[in-house]
Amino acid sequence: MDCVKKMVVEIMYKKSDCLICHYMEEAIREVMPDYGDYAEYRRVDIFKRDGKKRFLALSVSLFGEEEVYKKLRIAPIPSMFINGELIFDVIPPRPMLEEAFEEVIEEYNMRG
């Protein structure tokens, strides 16, 4: 699996005392050693400046500006995105997470 471009795996993370956020991150960190050559992990801390901007950008990509800014519709927390696309809004079992990673890697290999 020669992959030139790494997929970007992001989780929306509320704060350190958010137990479900912690478990989502833990699930992803468990599989990352197997995909380190193919994936870059980023935690999007929605209460920090850069995290807040990214969270809003991903929310807008899901729902559009009007839904986000006028109706306050936002991306689920926690959630996992790969390359800016919502993949899971619940904590995925390891096999499902690995399958999602493998699909992206396969897509990269087919393109290039």
HUPE-V582762 format. One line per field, one symbol per residue. burial: # if it has 9 or more other ideal C-beta (glycine too) atoms within 8 Angstrom, else .. A space follows every 50 residues. Layout:
burial=???
//
This chain:
burial=..#...########...#..#####.##..##..#..##.#.##.#.... ##.###.###......##.....##.######...#.#...#.#.###.# #..##..##...
//
